[in-house]
């Protein structure tokens, strides 16, 4: 808990608006996308789903994955001295860092409710599953962060390559466009993109009219378990070598 609090404090200690950036960042991005693509894609939205909340949920999930994983991997390098002096496990630091970023995600998610109400979107009682989704997000981010920390510490270019790869993957995720506008072959590519399952599950939790197949729920849980297990195996086998870098 203390490590999580430190991560939250360090992110905003030199910021004027502080924690309000958790709201403003996604809102500004959503506004720009809405103004640029709103007229183009709004007519394609099925079941009267508002385009604004569609984009906002996609942007929030994109920020969670893109920034959360990078911050978690880099936090191990940033806290290396503290971990070695106090004999703190890198797994604990990774989970704390991922949890801190999920806290930003929760604050950003609060904006969904008033926007959904203003756009006549019905919220679902499935929102009660949101805490479970957050737990999955914490351990998924921690697992991938543990897998990447060695490469991030050894090669500075890895950070840029990872961000570029995640941005490319984001374009293959239905963040600001509905799947129906894509060709059948491209839909299959997007459908099996792991980020797609996270985005669709996130929307399913909040919106009553939004339905998904069980595949996406299983994909979220499976990717969480696999990434965290692989992260544990990697860090336990390679941590001594990483410390020596």
C-alpha positions as CSV (number, residue, x, y, z in Angstrom):
1,X,0.0,0.0,0.0
2,X,2.8,2.4,0.9
3,X,4.6,1.7,-2.5
4,X,1.4,2.3,-4.3
5,X,0.9,5.7,-2.5
6,X,4.5,6.7,-3.4
7,X,3.9,5.9,-7.0
8,X,0.7,8.0,-7.0
9,X,2.5,10.9,-5.3
10,X,5.6,10.8,-7.5
11,X,3.4,11.0,-10.7
12,X,1.8,14.3,-9.8
13,X,4.1,16.0,-7.3
14,X,5.3,18.6,-9.8
15,X,1.9,19.0,-11.6
16,X,-0.3,22.0,-11.1
17,X,-3.5,20.2,-11.8
18,X,-2.3,17.0,-10.0
19,X,-4.7,14.1,-10.0
20,X,-7.2,16.0,-12.2
21,X,-5.1,14.9,-15.2
22,X,-6.7,11.5,-14.7
23,X,-9.9,13.1,-15.9
24,X,-8.6,15.8,-18.3
25,X,-6.1,13.6,-20.3
26,X,-8.7,11.1,-21.6
27,X,-11.3,13.8,-21.9
28,X,-9.1,15.9,-24.1
29,X,-8.1,13.0,-26.3
30,X,-11.8,11.9,-26.6
31,X,-12.9,15.4,-27.5
32,X,-10.3,15.6,-30.3
33,X,-11.3,12.2,-31.7
34,X,-15.0,13.0,-31.4
35,X,-14.6,16.3,-33.3
36,X,-12.6,14.6,-36.1
37,X,-14.4,11.3,-36.5
38,X,-17.8,11.9,-34.8
39,X,-19.8,12.6,-37.9
40,X,-18.1,9.8,-39.8
41,X,-18.6,7.0,-37.3
42,X,-21.6,8.0,-35.2
43,X,-24.0,6.7,-37.9
44,X,-22.4,3.3,-37.7
45,X,-22.8,2.9,-34.0
46,X,-25.2,-0.1,-33.4
47,X,-28.0,-0.2,-30.8
48,X,-28.0,3.6,-30.3
49,X,-24.6,3.5,-28.6
50,X,-23.2,7.0,-28.2
51,X,-20.0,7.6,-30.0
52,X,-18.6,9.8,-27.2
53,X,-18.7,7.1,-24.6
54,X,-17.5,4.5,-27.1
55,X,-14.4,6.6,-27.7
56,X,-13.9,7.5,-24.1
57,X,-13.9,3.8,-22.9
58,X,-11.4,3.0,-25.7
59,X,-9.1,5.8,-24.9
60,X,-9.1,5.0,-21.2
61,X,-8.3,1.3,-21.9
62,X,-5.5,2.4,-24.3
63,X,-3.9,4.6,-21.7
64,X,-4.2,1.9,-19.1
65,X,-2.3,-0.6,-21.3
66,X,0.1,1.7,-23.0
67,X,1.3,3.8,-20.1
68,X,0.6,1.3,-17.3
69,X,2.9,-1.4,-18.7
70,X,5.7,1.1,-19.5
71,X,5.5,2.7,-16.1
72,X,5.5,-0.6,-14.3
73,X,8.6,-1.9,-16.2
74,X,10.4,1.4,-15.6
75,X,9.5,1.5,-11.9
76,X,11.7,-1.5,-11.3
77,X,14.7,0.4,-12.7
78,X,13.7,3.6,-10.8
79,X,13.4,1.8,-7.5
80,X,16.4,-0.5,-7.9
81,X,18.3,1.1,-5.0
82,X,15.4,1.0,-2.6
83,X,14.7,-2.7,-3.5
84,X,18.3,-3.8,-2.9
85,X,18.7,-1.8,0.3
86,X,15.4,-3.0,1.8
87,X,15.3,-6.4,0.2
88,X,12.0,-5.7,-1.4
89,X,10.8,-8.2,-4.1
90,X,10.6,-6.8,-7.6
91,X,7.2,-8.6,-7.8
92,X,5.9,-6.4,-5.0
93,X,7.1,-3.2,-6.7
94,X,5.6,-4.3,-10.0
95,X,2.2,-5.0,-8.5
96,X,2.3,-1.7,-6.5
97,X,3.2,0.3,-9.6
98,X,0.5,-1.4,-11.7
99,X,-2.1,-0.9,-9.0
100,X,-1.2,2.8,-8.8
101,X,-1.8,3.2,-12.5
102,X,-5.1,1.3,-12.2
103,X,-6.1,3.9,-9.6
104,X,-5.7,6.6,-12.3
105,X,-7.8,4.4,-14.6
106,X,-10.6,4.2,-12.0
107,X,-10.6,8.0,-11.6
108,X,-10.8,8.4,-15.4
109,X,-13.6,5.8,-15.5
110,X,-15.8,8.0,-13.3
111,X,-16.2,10.4,-16.2
112,X,-18.1,7.7,-18.1
113,X,-21.1,7.9,-15.9
114,X,-22.1,11.6,-16.5
115,X,-21.3,11.3,-20.2
116,X,-23.4,8.1,-20.5
117,X,-26.3,9.8,-18.7
118,X,-26.1,12.9,-21.0
119,X,-26.0,10.7,-24.1
120,X,-29.0,8.5,-22.9
121,X,-26.9,5.4,-22.5
122,X,-28.2,2.8,-20.1
123,X,-25.7,1.7,-17.5
124,X,-25.6,-1.9,-16.5
125,X,-25.6,-3.7,-13.2
126,X,-22.6,-5.6,-14.6
127,X,-20.6,-2.6,-13.2
128,X,-20.4,-4.8,-10.1
129,X,-17.8,-6.8,-11.9
130,X,-15.6,-3.8,-12.3
131,X,-13.5,-4.6,-9.3
132,X,-12.7,-8.0,-10.7
133,X,-11.7,-6.3,-14.0
134,X,-9.4,-4.0,-12.1
135,X,-7.7,-6.9,-10.4
136,X,-7.1,-8.5,-13.7
137,X,-5.7,-5.2,-15.0
138,X,-3.3,-5.0,-12.1
139,X,-1.8,-8.5,-12.5
140,X,-1.8,-8.2,-16.3
141,X,0.2,-5.0,-16.2
142,X,2.5,-6.3,-13.5
143,X,3.2,-9.5,-15.4
144,X,4.0,-7.8,-18.7
145,X,6.0,-5.1,-16.8
146,X,8.1,-7.9,-15.2
147,X,8.7,-9.5,-18.6
148,X,9.9,-6.2,-20.1
149,X,11.9,-4.7,-17.2
150,X,15.2,-6.5,-18.2
151,X,15.0,-5.3,-21.8
152,X,14.0,-1.7,-20.7
153,X,17.0,-1.5,-18.4
154,X,19.5,-3.0,-20.9
155,X,18.4,-1.2,-24.1
156,X,16.9,2.3,-24.1
157,X,15.5,1.7,-27.5
158,X,13.2,-1.0,-26.2
159,X,11.0,1.6,-24.6
160,X,10.4,3.4,-27.9
161,X,9.9,0.1,-29.8
162,X,7.4,-1.1,-27.2
163,X,5.4,2.2,-27.4
164,X,5.5,2.0,-31.2
165,X,4.3,-1.6,-31.1
166,X,1.5,-0.7,-28.7
167,X,0.4,2.2,-30.9
168,X,0.2,-0.1,-33.9
169,X,-1.8,-2.6,-31.8
170,X,-4.1,0.2,-30.7
171,X,-5.0,1.0,-34.3
172,X,-6.0,-2.7,-34.6
173,X,-8.3,-2.3,-31.6
174,X,-11.9,-0.9,-31.9
175,X,-11.1,2.2,-29.8
176,X,-12.6,4.9,-32.0
177,X,-14.2,2.9,-34.8
178,X,-16.9,0.1,-34.7
179,X,-16.0,-3.3,-36.0
180,X,-18.8,-3.3,-38.5
181,X,-17.1,-0.9,-40.8
182,X,-14.1,-3.2,-41.4
183,X,-13.8,-5.9,-44.0
184,X,-14.4,-9.5,-42.9
185,X,-10.7,-10.4,-43.0
186,X,-9.7,-7.3,-41.1
187,X,-12.4,-8.0,-38.5
188,X,-10.9,-11.4,-37.8
189,X,-7.5,-9.8,-37.2
190,X,-9.0,-7.2,-34.9
191,X,-11.1,-9.8,-33.2
192,X,-8.1,-11.9,-32.1
193,X,-6.1,-8.9,-31.0
194,X,-5.8,-9.3,-27.2
195,X,-6.5,-5.6,-26.6
196,X,-9.8,-6.0,-28.3
197,X,-11.1,-8.4,-25.7
198,X,-10.0,-5.9,-22.9
199,X,-11.8,-3.0,-24.6
200,X,-15.0,-4.9,-25.3
201,X,-15.1,-6.4,-21.8
202,X,-14.7,-2.9,-20.4
203,X,-17.6,-1.6,-22.4
204,X,-19.7,-4.7,-21.6
205,X,-19.3,-4.0,-17.9
206,X,-20.6,-0.5,-18.1
207,X,-23.3,-0.5,-20.8
208,X,-26.6,-2.5,-20.7
209,X,-27.1,-2.8,-24.4
210,X,-23.5,-3.9,-25.1
211,X,-23.1,-7.7,-25.4
212,X,-20.0,-9.8,-26.0
213,X,-19.2,-13.5,-26.4
214,X,-17.7,-15.6,-23.6
215,X,-14.5,-15.7,-25.7
216,X,-13.6,-12.1,-24.7
217,X,-14.1,-12.8,-21.0
218,X,-12.0,-15.9,-21.1
219,X,-9.3,-14.0,-23.1
220,X,-9.1,-11.3,-20.4
221,X,-8.7,-13.9,-17.6
222,X,-6.4,-16.1,-19.6
223,X,-4.1,-13.2,-20.7
224,X,-3.9,-12.1,-17.1
225,X,-2.9,-15.5,-15.7
226,X,-0.4,-16.3,-18.4
227,X,1.3,-12.9,-18.4
228,X,1.6,-12.9,-14.6
229,X,2.9,-16.4,-14.4
230,X,5.5,-15.8,-17.2
231,X,6.5,-12.5,-15.5
232,X,7.1,-14.4,-12.2
233,X,9.1,-17.1,-13.9
234,X,11.2,-14.6,-15.8
235,X,12.0,-12.3,-12.8
236,X,12.8,-15.2,-10.5
237,X,15.3,-16.7,-13.0
238,X,16.8,-13.4,-14.3
239,X,16.6,-10.9,-11.4
240,X,20.2,-11.4,-10.3
241,X,21.4,-10.8,-13.8
242,X,19.2,-7.7,-14.2
243,X,20.5,-6.2,-10.9
244,X,24.1,-6.5,-12.3
245,X,23.2,-4.5,-15.5
